Amino acid sequence: VTPEGEGHLGTDDLSALSRMELDDAGRNPERLAEAIHALLGEREGVVPVRDIARRLDIVEIREADLKSVEGVLVTTPERPQGMIAVNRNSDRRRQRFTLSHELGHFLMTHHVMVGSDGFNCSRGDMVARVGDHPSASINRHLQQEAEANRFAIELLAPKRRLRTHLNRQPDLARVLDISERFEISREAAARRYVELHSDRLAVLFGHRARIAYSRKGPDFPWLIPLKGRQRPDLPAGTGGLSSIDEADPADWLDRPRGVELSIQVLRQREDRFMVLLHAEHTDDPDHEDTGGMEDTAERFSRFNR
Ligand SMILES: [Zn+2]
């Protein structure tokens, strides 16, 4: 057994990896992905998700003409082994995410199979997360899909290896770097970026004049519900990455008062676009960063009330 985090394996040597070694990770998706990386040891470069899956008893991986789904895992409830098919018509980076997602269902044996022979996962499932829904509507299916996604991104773009991408001024150029370095889609890279960055960020994805969906980081203010609606005006530009401009918070935020907002756009092929919003609070007393004694005294009095 390789000591945790001290593996000195060659790039293709995954022999330390086995499902038995992962048993202790339990049901937590991030811990499971972290346990895989611990067994692989410190590595640079793209995460070899295919080889990892093969090592973990996925006996066949293939591309298939899938109609309404992105990925299929064929297995049985006991999970002796599995076969994964990914959508032939999706690009390679999306296929990598799908494969990682299906591997998540395979390893999290508490996930209940969808059909009699495994899991069928749609494009919507690949972006499912529990935070998007009121708690009453969280069902088992959504829960499982969200867990498979948490596993998939932690396996492909581990938190630990993203630190250097997160410590600078927010910029979609970093998102492009992450997408290249980890071979994940720009969309997945952007979601990961706003989720982990310590600044208040949100990203919105759209096509032509409409917003398809948005993701915000934990401290970003509430967005106006924009899904499916006409988008606010974007900074001018023809293609590629825009500069970072000031935006009118009233165009985007539910409560724009006291917030300064900057905006950057990435225009992509076929009129698709991605918008990064960066919020900074100005005169909102709840968020005012006074620092020093006044702040401490204020907090002290609150605790002693
Ligand atoms: Zn799924």
Boltz pocket constraint, residues with backbone or C-beta under 6 A from the ligand:
constraints:
  - pocket:
      binder: B
      contacts: [[A, 101], [A, 102], [A, 105], [A, 119], [A, 120], [A, 121], [A, 122], [A, 125], [A, 144], [A, 145], [A, 148]]
      max_distance: 6.0
